[in-house]
Every structure is written in C-alpha cells, then in structure tokens.
C-alpha cells in the first residue's frame, strides 16, 4: 500500500493480509465472485469439475467422472500427471474407446 | 465498468494530516492527497474507475489514481456498489471463555448515602435493605469465589473487592487475600487484587495493609468540597469531604506500590471537569482521574441532559487537549478516559460486546450468586450461577447470544460501534428496563468523544509516534513476565 499509511495495529494487519493476497483468490462459484469473473481451469471448457455450479446444482458436472480424464488432459491442465499425448504418448488412449467401459485399460507410461 | 462507492469509515484530522477510521475493522490509516481526492470524489455518489480517473485527471496522472483505488479497495474504504461487504457472520466467543476478573461485592451496605447511587436510590435493582440477601459476604463464600476464579482463569487472575462500602467488610477482605495468595501459588497462577472505596473508613493499619499487599485502590470521589458534598453525603445529610480528605492524603502518601486513581461521577449539577481534575491531581496527588456520567433514569434532576452531555464533551475536549500536549512531550497526564480509549484505538479493538461483563468479568453477590457484573450482583434475573455450583455456562451462552452487536440494529449505521458496541448493560437496564438495548440517549456524546480521541491519536501519530508505540511495548513487557 502506497497511498494509505497504516497507523494502528489493526491497519498493519490489513496491510499484511493484502500483501499475502496478491488480489487474486480462489473462490467457489457459489460465492458469486465479482464480475468480471474469469474462471480458470476446466470451467473454460464449459465442463465444470467437482464443484457445485453457481446455483448449487451438480447436474451439469462431468459425468461419468471417468470422462474427466479426457476432458482435463486434453482441454486444459490436469493437476495429476497424465501422459503427454501430443509428444510422447500419442496412443495412450488407443485402447480406451469408451472411458466409461474401458478406463481400466489406460496404463501407466514409463519414460523410455 | 462497475461502479465504486464509499464503504463505512470515519474521516478525521490530526496534526494537520488526514486519517481514516475504518468500520468495522477499526483500522486507522493516514490518507495521502490522491487518497483523499478519490474519497471526496465518491462522497454521496458512485462512479466507475475510469470515471474517477477522468474526473481527477487534471490533478493526478491516471496510473496514480488507479493505484490509489486499489489501495482503498484493499483496505475496504471503498468497494463495488453491487457487492456489499455485509456485516459478517454473528460469531459468539469460544466457550468456555476463561474468567479474567471476579468482582466480589463483599457487602451491600454503605455508610454513605450518596443521593445518586444506583445501588440504593430509586433505580436500584436489588432491595438490599429488606431483601433475602445477606448484608455481608461470609469468609466461606469469599473462599469459594477464590476457588472458582482460580479454577476458571488462565495463568493470571484479577480479584476486585467492591460494595456497598468495601471496607465495611475489611476482615473478610483481609483473610480472603491471604487465602487467595496461597491457593494461587499452589495452582501456579498469578493473582492480583484491587478495590474501590469511598475512603471514609481508611485507617493507618488498613492503608499499610493495602500498601504491603500491593492492592490497587480506586477512590470514589467527586472533587472539591462543594462538589463532593453535593451528593456524597452521610445518612444524616452531612457532607463527606472533611472526613475523607485527610484519609486520602495519608493513603496517597503511604501507598506507593500501585498507582492510585480517583473515579468521579458527573451529574447535571457537578459538570466541572477541569476544576475537579486539578483538585484531585494537584491538591491530592492522584495518579489518574476517570470520569463517568451518573447512571440514572432520565427523570432524576441530577440526570445529565443532552445539553449537559454537550457541556461535558466540551470540557472533556479541553482536558483531552491538555493530555495531548503532555503526551507530545512524554510527560504523564492522569486523564484516564483518554488513555484508555487511545489504547483501544491503537489495538484496533472491534467489539461484539460493550465490555467484559458476562464474558471475562463476573460479579459475585454477598451470598455467592454470580452475576453479569458487580452492578447486577444479587439480581435473580441476571444470575449466571453460584460460586458453589460454578458458572452456569448455558445461561452465560444465552446472555452472549442475546447481547451480541449483530442484534443491536440501531448500532449498525454508527461508525463508533467498534468501540462502543451499544454501551453499558446496567445503564441500559436503568434507562430502558432491558440490558439488550443500546444506550441511544448518549450516542452523540460517544461519537463526539470517540472523534476527539481519534484526533488526539492522529496527532500523536504525527508528533510523537513513540507515545503510541508504548502501548505495544507495555503489552510485550506484560507478556514477557508471563
């Protein structure tokens, strides 16, 4: 803060809190974040993840959950390690035509 | 583009600078020129960031305005119009809340008959003359109170003796202190003692006992002879000044182990703050003097009216100015009303309850009933257990549930609520018949006085920041001792 000088102890705590938070925060859709709200992650691909949507509903979430593997590793960043299908493992999902049935066939990939 | 608007705060000046007191966080910030310009621009209106940048472009470059807006947003001095911050959830304190101070009404009898007294006058809550209560606390009850305090307290406990006239029951007071010291030592806790007295019964041996045992003493006294004798009289109508004056002088001369303060009750007929202060500090040598307006229903002649509150505020401001000049030069000044408020401002206190009553402080009546505070001691309606059976935690939780600031809707638009939180429960009970109501009859006075203290705080922040840093050092020292 450059235009407000903290004077009392509480003001210093407010400044510390501001420093700790660079202005960006993780919010649940149900908290009705202030527009303009740019969701990051799966929401960009219009297939929300595990979180309830902004009305508290779950009907539009990824179903079956196994589909997440495809949605997430192709559409956006997948926080768990998923094989890089673009460069090293183009055929990783070759045996998995329908994730709902075939997800067990997805195998581990060892760096060769 | 979303519209920005001002949030809740109180703006004040001190030492030629501009400050913000934010509500409800109670943070105090100094504003710079652009900050002030943005807030002025938003006064009574809403406006988007771009519109602010345009509106102030003649005075400040755009990046500077945007930076200022971000700072003000972060401190919540401004916010988006469509997104209100709200009051936040009603959070009750964690239970069981540790007991910090226990006030023992060692007697409900008094050898004075002060006309304005809340305990015996028309506004009394408990009939101590014809009621069921014992007139003096027994040694057994006092010991049970000690046991309760040491069981429920943290590492430090405070015990205060009160009355009636406290010293009418000096034998019990004396033996209780000895018992409490031994029990505290056995429990590995620290305990300290204080009492309030009208000074009429002070004797050399009592004074020596108080000094030796480092008992904090507060003397109830209203000032020079003409003011003291107006209300503080014996049962036969004779004034008490002549009796107490030599005794107080002896006390102040002999008792040097704790600073001794005077507590003055102001009425419509005795509002003479500076003269009282001078008399008590210069004639007697009191270290501190605290003033409080009399607690009474409005129809009493001595009740302070709106006009009286204005007069009192004017006098408080004058004496506050004197405090400020002393503080700038690091000299002691004993106007304790300012010092106490400055400390709360410095810490950024934002209260859910007006005081510690029913929370960390409890009162005990002569027969051992626990009350919200000493002013309700003996009242069945305000009972929170007994020293024998312990604190009634359910009743206490109920009390805290009912008295939270979140339920005092009248206070929700007031910028002084972080410090006031509705004011004294007892005052409200006498005035409105219920402890739950805020004391709306002195709102203007509270805001006026809080504003004065904020100005003093601001000016000290500019002229002698070391004075306010002392509050931190004192606290650090106290914690180090523990």
Interface residues (C-beta under 8 A of the other chain):
Chain A: X1 X2 X3 X4 X5 X6 X7 X8 X9 X10 X11 X13 X14 X18 X23 X34 X35
Chain B: X2 X19 X20 X22 X25 X26 X27 X28 X29 X30 X31 X32 X34 X35 X67 X68 X70 X71 X72 X74 X75 X77 X80 X83 X345 X346 X347 X348 X350 X457 X458 X461 X468 X472
